[in-house]
């Protein structure tokens, strides 16, 4: 499909720089492609009322690490400032990263990272963390080998790094201590993401209590969100786009619970595109089309565009996404391109707040006539 079909104009003031307070007071646009009217303006606290006993909410329990590192290239007496955003771990001491500026970096060079707060030290007591540039790709990715490994490296990154806020936020204000809480979900347990599963940023204890009162259960999956997830598609045709791989896991216990719910007539609701992508991956290892979910652990690079047949998910809670992004394409695949174009136009006209810290929409599936 032509990528320009997924374009739209967003006034800059519609980009949220902070989440709603409390989080569950954010606005919620309910999108029912086969109903009249298609759109309903609510708030997140109304979300549990859309579901009932036997339904299951699948949430992502990944935890965002402080993946943005500030440092200097070490080359004799010469020094140049380097920012690296980690996006995929390759080993105990190895991380792939996007470097900025990265053109002049050379293989074998050392980057010395340090905290903006000089009082922070690594586990070894040092105020810096060195990494060697093992390799460099034409696309600007680098492979870094750190001087620490395993848990010691994890601790050092947590102490020296910054929250990797998306560029549409970090370009307008620096990350601060508040983001350390704001950019983590209520479910965050397993460190490894370099971007938040933003649909779950809206959840609060009272919202979970309301789901429980409705008889809706919560099941956790893990997908360590990579920085590539939010990048715009640069090719003119979706067929030419290559997704970055991300690691995820659906345990056997979770798969069994989801399958029991579906067999009993319950609906599976994905909290976020990350949960949906993982469940759709887990539903297809053997090519079956009945929607049965299997245990899964590994990388997924599934790319969902209009025309895709969904097998595992009956409804999707998601934020509003960037133009030309794979996430907007996924939403269009789920509820129909024409419906989502109209939904975004409605949201802009009604002053919804967009992107990671913004409002949300609850999507129901498209009919056959609106599936493209």
C-alpha positions as a LaTeX table, in Angstrom:
\begin{tabular}{lrrr}
\hline
Residue & $x$ (\AA) & $y$ (\AA) & $z$ (\AA) \\
\hline
Unk1 & 0.00 & 0.00 & 0.00 \\
Unk2 & 1.06 & 3.60 & $-0.55$ \\
Unk3 & 2.50 & 5.05 & 2.65 \\
Unk4 & 0.97 & 8.47 & 1.96 \\
Unk5 & $-2.46$ & 6.96 & 2.65 \\
Unk6 & $-1.46$ & 7.04 & 6.33 \\
Unk7 & $-0.66$ & 10.75 & 6.43 \\
Unk8 & $-2.54$ & 13.45 & 8.32 \\
Unk9 & $-1.85$ & 16.96 & 9.62 \\
Unk10 & $-1.61$ & 17.45 & 13.36 \\
Unk11 & $-1.38$ & 20.90 & 14.97 \\
Unk12 & 1.75 & 20.94 & 17.18 \\
Unk13 & $-0.25$ & 22.03 & 20.21 \\
Unk14 & $-2.12$ & 18.70 & 20.12 \\
Unk15 & 1.07 & 16.80 & 21.11 \\
Unk16 & 0.93 & 16.00 & 24.83 \\
Unk17 & 4.10 & 16.82 & 26.77 \\
Unk18 & 2.79 & 15.43 & 30.08 \\
Unk19 & 0.22 & 12.74 & 30.89 \\
Unk20 & $-3.21$ & 13.53 & 32.29 \\
Unk21 & $-3.48$ & 13.78 & 36.07 \\
Unk22 & $-4.77$ & 11.41 & 37.33 \\
Unk23 & $-3.84$ & 9.14 & 34.45 \\
Unk24 & $-7.27$ & 7.52 & 34.23 \\
Unk25 & $-8.91$ & 10.90 & 33.51 \\
Unk26 & $-7.42$ & 10.98 & 29.99 \\
Unk27 & $-9.99$ & 11.08 & 27.21 \\
Unk28 & $-11.10$ & 7.96 & 25.36 \\
Unk29 & $-12.46$ & 7.83 & 21.83 \\
Unk30 & $-14.48$ & 4.66 & 21.26 \\
Unk31 & $-14.42$ & 3.57 & 17.62 \\
Unk32 & $-17.09$ & 1.11 & 16.43 \\
Unk33 & $-16.77$ & 0.83 & 12.64 \\
Unk34 & $-20.04$ & $-1.08$ & 12.26 \\
Unk35 & $-22.17$ & 1.10 & 14.56 \\
Unk36 & $-23.94$ & 4.42 & 14.17 \\
Unk37 & $-22.53$ & 6.70 & 15.33 \\
Unk38 & $-19.05$ & 5.27 & 14.81 \\
Unk39 & $-17.41$ & 7.49 & 17.42 \\
Unk40 & $-18.16$ & 8.06 & 21.09 \\
Unk41 & $-16.30$ & 10.53 & 23.31 \\
Unk42 & $-15.61$ & 9.16 & 26.80 \\
Unk43 & $-12.81$ & 9.09 & 29.40 \\
Unk44 & $-10.54$ & 6.22 & 30.41 \\
Unk45 & $-12.55$ & 5.61 & 33.59 \\
Unk46 & $-15.44$ & 4.54 & 31.32 \\
Unk47 & $-13.31$ & 1.76 & 29.80 \\
Unk48 & $-14.34$ & $-1.11$ & 32.14 \\
Unk49 & $-18.02$ & $-0.53$ & 31.26 \\
Unk50 & $-17.29$ & $-1.62$ & 27.68 \\
Unk51 & $-16.51$ & $-5.17$ & 28.84 \\
Unk52 & $-17.90$ & $-7.82$ & 31.14 \\
Unk53 & $-17.47$ & $-11.19$ & 32.84 \\
Unk54 & $-15.23$ & $-13.58$ & 30.95 \\
Unk55 & $-13.40$ & $-10.92$ & 28.97 \\
Unk56 & $-9.61$ & $-10.72$ & 29.36 \\
Unk57 & $-7.31$ & $-7.71$ & 29.14 \\
Unk58 & $-3.79$ & $-8.53$ & 27.90 \\
Unk59 & $-1.18$ & $-6.04$ & 29.15 \\
Unk60 & 2.54 & $-5.70$ & 28.52 \\
Unk61 & 4.68 & $-5.95$ & 31.68 \\
Unk62 & 7.93 & $-4.72$ & 30.12 \\
Unk63 & 9.84 & $-2.02$ & 31.98 \\
Unk64 & 11.55 & 0.91 & 30.25 \\
Unk65 & 15.26 & 1.21 & 30.94 \\
Unk66 & 17.18 & 4.49 & 30.93 \\
Unk67 & 18.42 & 3.80 & 27.44 \\
Unk68 & 19.56 & 7.29 & 26.39 \\
Unk69 & 23.25 & 7.76 & 27.18 \\
Unk70 & 25.28 & 10.96 & 26.92 \\
Unk71 & 29.01 & 10.71 & 26.30 \\
Unk72 & 32.12 & 11.77 & 24.42 \\
Unk73 & 34.14 & 10.01 & 21.77 \\
Unk74 & 37.65 & 9.34 & 23.04 \\
Unk75 & 40.27 & 9.87 & 20.32 \\
Unk76 & 43.60 & 11.04 & 21.69 \\
Unk77 & 43.17 & 14.60 & 22.88 \\
Unk78 & 40.22 & 15.17 & 20.54 \\
Unk79 & 36.72 & 14.80 & 21.92 \\
Unk80 & 33.26 & 14.97 & 20.39 \\
Unk81 & 29.89 & 14.74 & 22.11 \\
Unk82 & 27.89 & 11.57 & 21.33 \\
Unk83 & 24.36 & 10.57 & 22.28 \\
Unk84 & 23.49 & 6.88 & 22.03 \\
Unk85 & 20.03 & 5.37 & 22.38 \\
Unk86 & 20.19 & 1.65 & 23.13 \\
Unk87 & 17.56 & $-0.40$ & 21.34 \\
Unk88 & 18.48 & $-4.10$ & 21.44 \\
Unk89 & 20.69 & $-6.17$ & 23.70 \\
Unk90 & 22.98 & $-8.60$ & 21.86 \\
Unk91 & 24.88 & $-10.12$ & 24.79 \\
Unk92 & 25.97 & $-9.66$ & 28.40 \\
Unk93 & 28.08 & $-6.64$ & 27.45 \\
Unk94 & 26.70 & $-5.86$ & 23.97 \\
Unk95 & 23.99 & $-3.41$ & 22.91 \\
Unk96 & 22.90 & $-2.13$ & 19.53 \\
Unk97 & 22.26 & 1.60 & 19.54 \\
Unk98 & 21.43 & 4.60 & 17.42 \\
Unk99 & 24.24 & 7.18 & 17.69 \\
Unk100 & 23.92 & 10.92 & 17.13 \\
Unk101 & 26.00 & 12.27 & 15.50 \\
Unk102 & 27.32 & 8.97 & 14.24 \\
Unk103 & 28.89 & 9.66 & 10.84 \\
Unk104 & 32.41 & 10.27 & 12.18 \\
Unk105 & 32.43 & 7.36 & 14.60 \\
Unk106 & 34.88 & 4.63 & 13.64 \\
Unk107 & 35.08 & 0.96 & 14.48 \\
Unk108 & 37.33 & 0.38 & 17.48 \\
Unk109 & 36.81 & 3.81 & 18.99 \\
Unk110 & 35.76 & 4.29 & 22.61 \\
Unk111 & 32.81 & 6.31 & 23.83 \\
Unk112 & 32.88 & 7.42 & 27.45 \\
Unk113 & 29.38 & 7.84 & 28.85 \\
Unk114 & 28.67 & 9.83 & 32.00 \\
Unk115 & 25.67 & 10.98 & 34.00 \\
Unk116 & 24.43 & 14.53 & 33.68 \\
Unk117 & 24.52 & 14.42 & 37.48 \\
Unk118 & 28.18 & 13.93 & 38.36 \\
Unk119 & 27.23 & 12.61 & 41.81 \\
Unk120 & 25.96 & 9.39 & 40.21 \\
Unk121 & 28.46 & 6.54 & 39.96 \\
Unk122 & 28.41 & 3.09 & 38.46 \\
Unk123 & 28.35 & $-0.07$ & 40.56 \\
Unk124 & 32.14 & $-0.12$ & 40.40 \\
Unk125 & 32.28 & 3.39 & 41.88 \\
Unk126 & 33.24 & 5.14 & 38.65 \\
Unk127 & 31.45 & 8.22 & 37.32 \\
Unk128 & 31.63 & 7.02 & 33.71 \\
Unk129 & 31.01 & 3.96 & 31.57 \\
Unk130 & 33.18 & 3.12 & 28.57 \\
Unk131 & 32.04 & 1.27 & 25.45 \\
Unk132 & 33.89 & 0.23 & 22.31 \\
Unk133 & 32.33 & 0.68 & 18.88 \\
Unk134 & 32.45 & $-2.91$ & 17.61 \\
Unk135 & 30.72 & $-2.25$ & 14.30 \\
Unk136 & 28.75 & 0.38 & 12.46 \\
Unk137 & 26.08 & 0.07 & 9.79 \\
Unk138 & 25.26 & 2.36 & 6.90 \\
Unk139 & 21.87 & 3.04 & 8.53 \\
Unk140 & 23.56 & 4.68 & 11.53 \\
Unk141 & 23.28 & 1.77 & 13.95 \\
Unk142 & 26.30 & 0.88 & 16.06 \\
Unk143 & 27.16 & $-2.18$ & 18.14 \\
Unk144 & 28.66 & $-1.25$ & 21.51 \\
Unk145 & 30.73 & $-3.47$ & 23.79 \\
Unk146 & 30.69 & $-2.07$ & 27.32 \\
Unk147 & 33.39 & $-2.39$ & 29.95 \\
Unk148 & 30.80 & $-3.90$ & 32.31 \\
Unk149 & 28.50 & $-6.86$ & 31.71 \\
Unk150 & 25.36 & $-8.47$ & 33.04 \\
Unk151 & 23.76 & $-7.00$ & 36.15 \\
Unk152 & 26.69 & $-4.61$ & 36.69 \\
Unk153 & 26.05 & $-3.11$ & 33.27 \\
Unk154 & 22.31 & $-2.91$ & 33.94 \\
Unk155 & 22.95 & $-1.02$ & 37.15 \\
Unk156 & 25.38 & 1.38 & 35.48 \\
Unk157 & 22.93 & 2.16 & 32.67 \\
Unk158 & 20.18 & 2.81 & 35.20 \\
Unk159 & 22.43 & 5.21 & 37.11 \\
Unk160 & 23.98 & 7.04 & 34.17 \\
Unk161 & 21.22 & 6.93 & 31.55 \\
Unk162 & 18.15 & 9.04 & 30.93 \\
Unk163 & 14.57 & 8.07 & 30.11 \\
Unk164 & 14.36 & 7.67 & 26.31 \\
Unk165 & 11.45 & 10.03 & 25.71 \\
Unk166 & 10.23 & 10.11 & 22.09 \\
Unk167 & 11.74 & 12.94 & 20.00 \\
Unk168 & 8.42 & 14.79 & 19.74 \\
Unk169 & 8.66 & 15.27 & 23.53 \\
Unk170 & 12.43 & 15.42 & 24.12 \\
Unk171 & 12.75 & 17.96 & 21.29 \\
Unk172 & 10.52 & 20.35 & 23.23 \\
Unk173 & 11.67 & 19.75 & 26.81 \\
Unk174 & 14.35 & 17.66 & 28.57 \\
Unk175 & 13.52 & 14.49 & 30.46 \\
Unk176 & 13.25 & 15.02 & 34.20 \\
Unk177 & 12.68 & 13.05 & 37.42 \\
Unk178 & 8.92 & 13.10 & 36.89 \\
Unk179 & 9.35 & 11.16 & 33.64 \\
Unk180 & 10.96 & 8.37 & 35.66 \\
Unk181 & 7.45 & 7.60 & 36.92 \\
Unk182 & 5.30 & 9.03 & 34.14 \\
Unk183 & 6.97 & 6.93 & 31.41 \\
Unk184 & 6.48 & 3.63 & 33.26 \\
Unk185 & 3.24 & 1.69 & 33.34 \\
Unk186 & 1.53 & 0.26 & 36.40 \\
Unk187 & 2.48 & $-3.22$ & 35.11 \\
Unk188 & 6.20 & $-2.53$ & 34.50 \\
Unk189 & 8.18 & $-5.45$ & 35.92 \\
Unk190 & 10.68 & $-6.87$ & 33.41 \\
Unk191 & 13.42 & $-4.43$ & 32.31 \\
Unk192 & 14.27 & $-4.34$ & 28.62 \\
Unk193 & 12.11 & $-1.81$ & 26.75 \\
Unk194 & 13.52 & 1.41 & 25.33 \\
Unk195 & 10.05 & 2.86 & 24.74 \\
Unk196 & 6.92 & 2.56 & 26.85 \\
Unk197 & 3.85 & 0.50 & 25.88 \\
Unk198 & 1.91 & 3.74 & 26.03 \\
Unk199 & $-1.68$ & 2.45 & 26.09 \\
Unk200 & $-1.04$ & 1.10 & 29.60 \\
Unk201 & 0.21 & 4.47 & 30.86 \\
Unk202 & $-3.46$ & 5.27 & 31.55 \\
Unk203 & $-3.95$ & 2.50 & 34.11 \\
Unk204 & $-4.35$ & 3.19 & 37.82 \\
Unk205 & $-5.27$ & 1.02 & 40.83 \\
Unk206 & $-8.86$ & 2.30 & 40.77 \\
Unk207 & $-9.17$ & 1.44 & 37.08 \\
Unk208 & $-7.96$ & $-2.10$ & 37.78 \\
Unk209 & $-10.48$ & $-2.35$ & 40.62 \\
Unk210 & $-13.24$ & $-1.33$ & 38.22 \\
Unk211 & $-12.17$ & $-4.04$ & 35.75 \\
Unk212 & $-12.19$ & $-6.62$ & 38.54 \\
Unk213 & $-15.67$ & $-5.52$ & 39.60 \\
Unk214 & $-16.86$ & $-6.13$ & 36.03 \\
Unk215 & $-15.39$ & $-9.63$ & 36.03 \\
Unk216 & $-12.63$ & $-8.77$ & 33.55 \\
Unk217 & $-9.33$ & $-10.54$ & 34.25 \\
Unk218 & $-5.82$ & $-9.30$ & 33.53 \\
Unk219 & $-3.17$ & $-11.41$ & 31.79 \\
Unk220 & 0.42 & $-10.27$ & 31.32 \\
Unk221 & 2.64 & $-10.72$ & 28.29 \\
Unk222 & 6.11 & $-9.29$ & 27.70 \\
Unk223 & 7.34 & $-7.41$ & 24.63 \\
Unk224 & 10.49 & $-5.34$ & 25.05 \\
Unk225 & 9.58 & $-2.37$ & 22.89 \\
Unk226 & 12.37 & $-1.17$ & 20.61 \\
Unk227 & 13.04 & 2.35 & 19.38 \\
Unk228 & 12.29 & 1.29 & 15.82 \\
Unk229 & 8.62 & 0.75 & 16.66 \\
Unk230 & 7.88 & 4.47 & 16.58 \\
Unk231 & 9.96 & 5.42 & 13.54 \\
Unk232 & 8.05 & 6.70 & 10.50 \\
Unk233 & 8.07 & 4.53 & 7.40 \\
Unk234 & 10.38 & 6.21 & 4.90 \\
Unk235 & 9.61 & 4.02 & 1.89 \\
Unk236 & 6.80 & 5.00 & $-0.47$ \\
Unk237 & 5.24 & 1.52 & $-0.33$ \\
Unk238 & 4.60 & $-0.55$ & 2.80 \\
Unk239 & 5.93 & $-3.65$ & 1.04 \\
Unk240 & 9.44 & $-2.17$ & 1.12 \\
Unk241 & 9.52 & $-1.44$ & 4.86 \\
Unk242 & 11.58 & $-3.66$ & 7.17 \\
Unk243 & 10.48 & $-3.87$ & 10.81 \\
Unk244 & 12.98 & $-3.97$ & 13.66 \\
Unk245 & 12.77 & $-7.21$ & 15.64 \\
Unk246 & 11.69 & $-7.10$ & 19.28 \\
Unk247 & 11.89 & $-9.84$ & 21.91 \\
Unk248 & 8.70 & $-11.07$ & 23.52 \\
Unk249 & 7.20 & $-13.86$ & 25.57 \\
Unk250 & 3.78 & $-15.39$ & 26.11 \\
Unk251 & 4.01 & $-18.00$ & 28.86 \\
Unk252 & 2.14 & $-21.29$ & 28.70 \\
Unk253 & $-0.01$ & $-20.21$ & 31.65 \\
Unk254 & $-1.00$ & $-17.00$ & 29.90 \\
Unk255 & $-1.70$ & $-18.78$ & 26.62 \\
Unk256 & $-3.90$ & $-21.30$ & 28.43 \\
Unk257 & $-5.85$ & $-18.55$ & 30.23 \\
Unk258 & $-6.47$ & $-16.63$ & 26.99 \\
Unk259 & $-7.55$ & $-19.76$ & 25.13 \\
Unk260 & $-9.95$ & $-20.73$ & 27.95 \\
Unk261 & $-11.49$ & $-17.27$ & 27.86 \\
Unk262 & $-11.99$ & $-17.38$ & 24.10 \\
Unk263 & $-13.45$ & $-20.92$ & 24.26 \\
Unk264 & $-15.96$ & $-19.74$ & 26.89 \\
Unk265 & $-17.13$ & $-16.83$ & 24.75 \\
Unk266 & $-14.96$ & $-14.15$ & 26.32 \\
Unk267 & $-13.19$ & $-11.45$ & 24.35 \\
Unk268 & $-9.45$ & $-10.79$ & 24.32 \\
Unk269 & $-8.67$ & $-7.09$ & 24.60 \\
Unk270 & $-5.11$ & $-6.00$ & 23.84 \\
Unk271 & $-3.85$ & $-3.07$ & 25.89 \\
Unk272 & $-1.62$ & $-1.55$ & 23.25 \\
Unk273 & $-0.21$ & $-2.42$ & 19.86 \\
Unk274 & 2.73 & $-4.19$ & 21.53 \\
Unk275 & 0.43 & $-6.71$ & 23.24 \\
Unk276 & $-1.54$ & $-7.17$ & 20.03 \\
Unk277 & 1.53 & $-7.76$ & 17.87 \\
Unk278 & 2.87 & $-10.34$ & 20.30 \\
Unk279 & $-0.44$ & $-12.20$ & 20.58 \\
Unk280 & $-0.84$ & $-12.25$ & 16.81 \\
Unk281 & 2.68 & $-13.66$ & 16.56 \\
Unk282 & 1.90 & $-16.32$ & 19.16 \\
Unk283 & $-1.31$ & $-17.25$ & 17.34 \\
Unk284 & 0.42 & $-18.24$ & 14.12 \\
Unk285 & 3.51 & $-20.44$ & 14.73 \\
Unk286 & 1.94 & $-23.47$ & 13.03 \\
Unk287 & $-0.08$ & $-21.53$ & 10.47 \\
Unk288 & $-3.41$ & $-22.26$ & 12.15 \\
Unk289 & $-6.17$ & $-19.75$ & 11.51 \\
Unk290 & $-8.49$ & $-20.53$ & 14.44 \\
Unk291 & $-6.96$ & $-17.91$ & 16.74 \\
Unk292 & $-5.55$ & $-20.36$ & 19.28 \\
Unk293 & $-2.59$ & $-18.84$ & 21.09 \\
Unk294 & 0.53 & $-20.87$ & 21.81 \\
Unk295 & 3.33 & $-20.21$ & 24.27 \\
Unk296 & 6.00 & $-18.11$ & 22.59 \\
Unk297 & 9.45 & $-16.78$ & 23.45 \\
Unk298 & 11.64 & $-15.12$ & 20.85 \\
Unk299 & 11.82 & $-12.22$ & 18.44 \\
Unk300 & 8.96 & $-10.89$ & 16.38 \\
Unk301 & 9.07 & $-8.47$ & 13.47 \\
Unk302 & 5.43 & $-8.85$ & 12.48 \\
Unk303 & 4.26 & $-5.91$ & 10.33 \\
Unk304 & 0.48 & $-5.48$ & 10.24 \\
Unk305 & $-1.14$ & $-3.42$ & 7.50 \\
Unk306 & $-4.69$ & $-3.26$ & 6.07 \\
Unk307 & $-5.69$ & $-6.62$ & 4.66 \\
Unk308 & $-4.21$ & $-8.57$ & 7.57 \\
Unk309 & $-6.54$ & $-11.16$ & 9.12 \\
Unk310 & $-6.54$ & $-10.84$ & 12.91 \\
Unk311 & $-6.66$ & $-14.12$ & 14.80 \\
Unk312 & $-6.10$ & $-13.47$ & 18.50 \\
Unk313 & $-7.56$ & $-10.09$ & 19.48 \\
Unk314 & $-11.16$ & $-8.82$ & 19.63 \\
Unk315 & $-10.60$ & $-5.20$ & 20.72 \\
Unk316 & $-7.62$ & $-2.85$ & 20.99 \\
Unk317 & $-6.86$ & $-0.03$ & 23.41 \\
Unk318 & $-4.23$ & 2.25 & 21.90 \\
Unk319 & $-3.02$ & 5.84 & 21.86 \\
Unk320 & $-3.05$ & 8.14 & 18.83 \\
Unk321 & $-0.04$ & 7.49 & 16.61 \\
Unk322 & 2.33 & 9.36 & 14.32 \\
Unk323 & 1.56 & 9.82 & 10.62 \\
Unk324 & 3.33 & 7.25 & 8.38 \\
Unk325 & 3.99 & 5.04 & 11.42 \\
Unk326 & 3.60 & 1.28 & 11.50 \\
Unk327 & 1.35 & 1.77 & 14.56 \\
Unk328 & $-1.15$ & 3.91 & 12.66 \\
Unk329 & $-1.06$ & 1.29 & 9.90 \\
Unk330 & $-1.88$ & $-1.41$ & 12.46 \\
Unk331 & $-4.82$ & 0.63 & 13.80 \\
Unk332 & $-6.06$ & 1.09 & 10.24 \\
Unk333 & $-5.77$ & $-2.65$ & 9.65 \\
Unk334 & $-7.84$ & $-3.34$ & 12.76 \\
Unk335 & $-10.70$ & $-0.85$ & 12.34 \\
Unk336 & $-10.41$ & 0.08 & 8.67 \\
Unk337 & $-8.38$ & 2.81 & 7.00 \\
Unk338 & $-11.34$ & 5.06 & 6.18 \\
Unk339 & $-12.70$ & 4.70 & 9.71 \\
Unk340 & $-9.34$ & 5.57 & 11.27 \\
Unk341 & $-8.82$ & 8.55 & 8.97 \\
Unk342 & $-12.21$ & 9.83 & 10.11 \\
Unk343 & $-11.48$ & 8.97 & 13.75 \\
Unk344 & $-8.25$ & 10.96 & 13.75 \\
Unk345 & $-9.98$ & 13.90 & 12.05 \\
Unk346 & $-12.65$ & 13.74 & 14.78 \\
Unk347 & $-10.01$ & 13.58 & 17.52 \\
Unk348 & $-8.16$ & 16.61 & 16.14 \\
Unk349 & $-11.38$ & 18.60 & 15.80 \\
Unk350 & $-12.38$ & 17.68 & 19.37 \\
Unk351 & $-8.97$ & 18.65 & 20.81 \\
Unk352 & $-7.78$ & 15.22 & 21.88 \\
Unk353 & $-4.16$ & 15.02 & 23.02 \\
Unk354 & $-1.87$ & 12.90 & 20.82 \\
Unk355 & 1.03 & 10.45 & 21.09 \\
Unk356 & 2.75 & 8.82 & 24.08 \\
Unk357 & 1.47 & 11.07 & 26.86 \\
Unk358 & $-1.82$ & 11.75 & 25.12 \\
Unk359 & $-5.34$ & 10.35 & 25.10 \\
Unk360 & $-6.45$ & 6.91 & 23.91 \\
Unk361 & $-8.93$ & 5.19 & 21.65 \\
Unk362 & $-10.72$ & 1.87 & 22.03 \\
Unk363 & $-10.94$ & 0.17 & 18.66 \\
Unk364 & $-13.37$ & $-2.53$ & 17.59 \\
Unk365 & $-12.88$ & $-4.54$ & 14.39 \\
Unk366 & $-13.83$ & $-3.31$ & 10.95 \\
Unk367 & $-16.57$ & $-4.92$ & 8.93 \\
Unk368 & $-15.70$ & $-6.59$ & 5.65 \\
Unk369 & $-16.64$ & $-3.45$ & 3.74 \\
Unk370 & $-14.25$ & $-1.29$ & 5.81 \\
Unk371 & $-11.32$ & $-3.65$ & 6.18 \\
Unk372 & $-9.07$ & $-1.78$ & 3.75 \\
\hline
\end{tabular}
